[in-house]
């Protein structure tokens, strides 16, 4: 069973949502999902944290609340975590993140998890 740490999970979630946005760009262009995704973007600043620091902070809080002191979680747990993370934003963003969650592909999720693991390995060298 493949495992992710918190940083790998963050990147995997970002990669999955970015991939989803690319697939449905016309539907979301100029909308709040685009703003949400831009705020999550870990490639804007050199510190590899989210473009909006609050996104990284809230992600970390949600991770700790969900998984406690665990350092590694399975891919399936990570996929379910996306729903929990999206629940945090209900009422904050004026669009339905849960409807987006229902449309996410587990096959794409696994690819994004593996990509995040390999990407971060390469970034550490």
Secondary structure as UniProt FT lines:
FT   STRAND          3..4
FT   HELIX           6..23
FT   HELIX           25..28
FT   TURN            29..30
FT   HELIX           32..40
FT   TURN            42..43
FT   TURN            46..47
FT   HELIX           53..67
FT   TURN            68..69
FT   STRAND          73..74
FT   HELIX           75..88
FT   TURN            91..92
FT   HELIX           97..103
FT   HELIX           106..124
//
